[in-house]
Amino acid sequence: EENEEMKKVLGIEGMHCMGCVGRATRALEGLDGITSAKVDLGNKNAVVDMTAEVSEEVMRDALKEVELELVSVSEKKSIFG
């Protein structure tokens, strides 16, 4: 059966350059349940596609490992995908 993909928006502090964006992307995409992470340096956030619920704690720990801080998690409720 098809799993409904969930999108969440993560607020991330500590990103200063494209290198930070790359580290954040790899950290998030390396987690079980996250299929893609689109990290936006300007907006200081990441939109992640999840096939399974990933706890805020797990995402925070993954980002902390690359010296970034997860500051918020919200559901993405946009018709624009």
Secondary structure, DSSP 8 states (H G I E B T S, - for coil): -----EEEEEEEE---SHHHHHHHHHHHHTSTTEEEEEEETTTTEEEEEESS---HHHHHHHHHHTT-EEEEEEE---TT-
